[in-house]
Amino acid sequence: MRVWLFYIGFYCLIRQTIDMKSSPKVDIIFRRFEFFFVSQLLAVPVFTYQLLVNAKFEATRVVPFVFSWLWRTKIEIRGEILNENCVIVCNHQSGLDICPLLKFIPYHGSVVTKASLAKSLGPVSVIFHKLGLTFIDRTDRQKALATMSSIEKRLASNEKYCIVIFPEGTRAPTKELLPFKVGAFQTALRARVPVVPIVIANHEDYAGRDVLPIQILDPIYSNENVNSDDISAAAKELSLETRQKMAICYKNLSGNIATAKS
């Protein structure tokens, strides 16, 4: 026990000694390490609370609060998500995106994520199942299409429901958004619901700073008269429009940091 306390104390000393504002790359390494291990510790009380009160995302709101305190960084949500069924599209940088996502996702929402996360994260994967996340097996096209079809039906129904999809399809390794896949936009068009773009500021740019901004952009309403034959072309056009707006916002958020430094 004493050995563990020594290591924890030594780690905290190193963490507090380094000037994180001038060493964002180092801060990101610390944050990824801390996020993984602290999330595992939080999984048990969060799951217990979920069982006791039959809660979903209400129980996970504590997660961004804990990390905001740990990193001394406020997650600042700018804008509001529609109080209606919609497809939320968000940029994807790393596992750190989970933290702000748990702060802005509506209680009636869900997230499309890769099937491997259903088991690979231990206690956190158990939480994912309890939250009702939508796991997609990218290696099985038929299953993936069936899953997206079920999402479309829920979005088009009278049930209050929204879905978060990362249209880049994978983590972006640079500070530029990857090309968007059209699946999220086909889903929105078929269900005849709006697309709500959300931009998470670059984690590295804002590492060690007081605020991490999350910008919710204006909803994009699709043409309700699009027929099934035109879905692919319309989805491509909608994806390009959405990506352009998100890319400008993403660049502006990083530009604000550059201005502040100068």
C-alpha positions in Angstrom: 0.0 0.0 0.0 2.8 2.4 0.9 4.5 1.6 -2.4 1.3 2.6 -4.3 0.9 5.8 -2.3 4.6 6.6 -3.1 4.0 6.1 -6.9 0.8 8.1 -6.8 2.5 10.9 -4.9 5.5 10.9 -7.2 3.2 11.0 -10.3 1.2 13.9 -8.9 4.5 15.8 -8.1 5.6 15.3 -11.7 2.2 16.3 -13.0 2.2 19.6 -11.0 5.9 20.4 -11.8 5.6 20.5 -15.6 4.3 23.7 -17.1 1.4 22.2 -19.2 0.6 25.4 -21.0 4.1 25.4 -22.6 4.2 21.7 -23.1 0.8 20.7 -24.7 2.2 17.5 -26.2 3.3 16.3 -22.8 0.0 17.3 -21.2 -1.9 15.2 -23.8 0.2 12.1 -22.9 -0.7 12.6 -19.2 -4.4 13.2 -20.1 -4.7 10.0 -22.1 -3.0 8.0 -19.4 -5.3 9.6 -16.7 -8.4 9.3 -18.8 -8.0 5.5 -19.3 -7.2 4.6 -15.6 -9.6 7.1 -13.9 -12.4 6.0 -16.3 -12.0 2.4 -15.1 -12.2 3.6 -11.5 -15.3 5.7 -12.2 -17.0 2.8 -14.0 -18.0 1.0 -10.8 -19.8 3.9 -9.0 -21.4 5.0 -12.3 -22.7 1.5 -13.1 -24.0 1.2 -9.5 -25.9 4.5 -9.9 -27.3 3.4 -13.2 -28.7 0.3 -11.6 -30.2 2.0 -8.6 -32.1 4.7 -10.5 -32.3 3.1 -13.9 -30.4 6.0 -15.4 -28.4 6.3 -18.6 -26.4 9.4 -19.5 -27.7 11.1 -16.3 -25.3 8.9 -14.4 -22.3 9.7 -16.7 -22.5 13.5 -16.3 -20.2 13.1 -13.4 -17.3 11.9 -15.7 -16.6 15.3 -17.5 -17.0 17.0 -14.1 -14.3 14.8 -12.6 -11.9 15.4 -15.5 -12.6 19.1 -15.6 -11.5 19.2 -12.0 -8.5 16.9 -12.5 -7.2 18.9 -15.5 -8.4 22.3 -14.3 -10.1 22.8 -17.7 -13.7 23.7 -18.0 -15.6 22.0 -20.8 -17.5 24.9 -22.3 -20.6 24.1 -24.5 -21.4 26.9 -26.9 -24.9 26.6 -28.4 -27.8 24.2 -27.9 -28.8 20.9 -29.4 -32.2 20.7 -30.9 -34.9 19.3 -28.7 -36.1 17.0 -31.5 -35.0 13.9 -33.3 -31.8 14.5 -35.2 -28.5 13.1 -36.3 -25.6 14.7 -34.4 -22.3 14.6 -36.3 -19.0 15.3 -34.5 -15.3 15.3 -35.3 -13.2 12.6 -33.8 -9.6 13.0 -32.5 -9.1 10.4 -29.9 -10.6 8.6 -26.9 -10.5 11.9 -25.1 -13.6 12.9 -27.1 -15.7 10.7 -24.8 -15.3 13.3 -22.0 -16.9 16.3 -23.8 -19.4 13.9 -25.5 -20.8 12.8 -22.1 -21.4 16.4 -21.3 -23.3 17.5 -24.4 -25.2 14.3 -25.4 -28.9 14.5 -24.7 -30.3 11.9 -22.2 -32.4 10.4 -25.0 -29.4 10.0 -27.3 -27.1 7.2 -28.4 -23.7 6.9 -30.1 -22.6 4.8 -33.0 -19.3 3.2 -32.2 -17.2 0.3 -33.4 -18.1 -3.2 -32.3 -14.7 -3.9 -30.6 -15.5 -1.4 -27.9 -18.3 -3.6 -26.7 -15.7 -5.8 -24.9 -12.2 -4.3 -25.1 -12.5 -1.7 -22.3 -13.5 -3.9 -19.4 -15.8 -2.0 -16.9 -16.2 0.9 -19.3 -17.6 -1.4 -21.9 -20.2 -2.6 -19.4 -21.2 1.1 -19.0 -21.4 1.4 -22.8 -23.9 -1.4 -22.9 -26.0 0.1 -20.1 -26.0 3.4 -22.0 -27.4 1.6 -25.0 -24.7 2.6 -27.4 -25.0 1.3 -31.0 -22.2 -1.0 -31.9 -21.4 -1.5 -35.6 -19.3 -4.3 -37.0 -17.6 -2.7 -39.9 -16.4 -6.1 -41.2 -20.0 -7.3 -41.7 -21.7 -5.0 -44.2 -25.1 -6.6 -44.0 -25.2 -6.3 -40.2 -24.0 -2.7 -40.4 -26.7 -1.8 -42.9 -29.3 -3.5 -40.7 -28.1 -1.5 -37.7 -28.3 1.8 -39.6 -31.8 0.8 -40.8 -33.0 0.3 -37.2 -31.6 3.8 -36.3 -33.5 5.3 -39.2 -36.7 3.8 -38.0 -36.2 5.1 -34.5 -35.4 8.6 -35.8 -38.5 8.6 -38.0 -40.8 7.4 -35.2 -42.6 9.4 -32.5 -40.0 8.2 -30.0 -37.7 11.0 -28.7 -34.3 9.9 -30.0 -31.1 11.3 -31.4 -27.9 9.6 -32.5 -24.3 10.7 -32.5 -22.2 9.6 -35.4 -18.5 10.4 -36.2 -18.6 10.9 -40.0 -14.8 10.7 -40.4 -15.2 7.0 -39.6 -12.0 7.0 -37.6 -9.7 9.2 -35.5 -8.1 12.1 -37.4 -4.3 11.9 -37.0 -3.8 15.5 -37.9 -5.4 18.9 -37.2 -7.4 18.6 -40.3 -10.8 16.9 -40.6 -10.8 13.7 -42.6 -13.2 13.3 -45.5 -16.7 12.5 -44.3 -18.4 9.2 -45.0 -22.0 9.6 -46.2 -23.7 7.0 -43.9 -24.8 9.6 -41.3 -26.2 11.9 -43.9 -28.1 9.1 -45.7 -29.6 8.2 -42.4 -30.7 11.8 -41.8 -32.2 12.1 -45.2 -34.1 8.8 -45.1 -35.5 9.6 -41.6 -36.1 13.2 -42.6 -34.5 14.7 -39.6 -32.0 17.5 -39.4 -28.2 17.2 -39.0 -26.6 18.9 -36.0 -22.9 19.5 -36.4 -20.8 19.7 -33.3 -17.1 20.6 -33.2 -14.8 19.6 -30.4 -11.8 21.9 -30.3 -8.4 20.4 -30.8 -7.3 18.7 -27.6 -3.6 19.4 -28.1 -4.2 23.1 -28.9 -6.2 23.6 -25.7 -4.1 21.3 -23.4 -3.2 23.0 -20.2 -5.7 25.8 -20.8 -8.6 26.9 -18.7 -11.3 26.1 -21.2 -12.0 23.4 -23.9 -14.7 24.8 -26.1 -17.3 22.7 -27.8 -19.2 24.5 -30.6 -22.7 23.3 -31.5 -23.5 24.7 -35.0 -26.9 25.6 -36.4 -28.9 22.5 -37.5 -28.9 21.7 -41.2 -32.3 20.8 -42.5 -32.4 18.5 -45.5 -34.8 18.6 -48.5 -37.8 16.5 -47.5 -38.7 15.9 -51.1 -35.5 13.9 -51.8 -36.6 10.5 -53.2 -34.9 7.2 -52.7 -33.1 7.4 -56.1 -31.5 10.7 -55.2 -30.4 9.8 -51.7 -26.8 9.0 -52.5 -26.2 12.3 -54.4 -28.1 14.3 -51.8 -26.1 12.7 -48.9 -22.8 13.5 -50.6 -23.8 17.1 -51.1 -25.0 17.3 -47.5 -21.8 15.8 -46.2 -19.7 18.3 -48.1 -21.7 21.2 -46.8 -21.5 20.0 -43.2 -17.8 19.3 -43.4 -17.1 22.7 -44.8 -18.9 24.4 -41.9 -17.2 22.2 -39.3 -13.8 22.7 -40.8 -14.1 26.4 -40.7 -15.3 26.3 -37.0 -12.4 23.8 -36.1 -9.9 26.1 -37.7 -11.3 29.2 -36.0 -11.2 27.5 -32.6 -7.5 26.8 -33.1 -7.0 30.3 -34.5 -8.3 31.8 -31.3 -5.5 30.0 -29.4 -2.9 31.3 -31.8 -4.2 34.8 -31.3 -4.2 34.5 -27.6 -0.5 33.2 -27.6 0.6 36.2 -29.7 
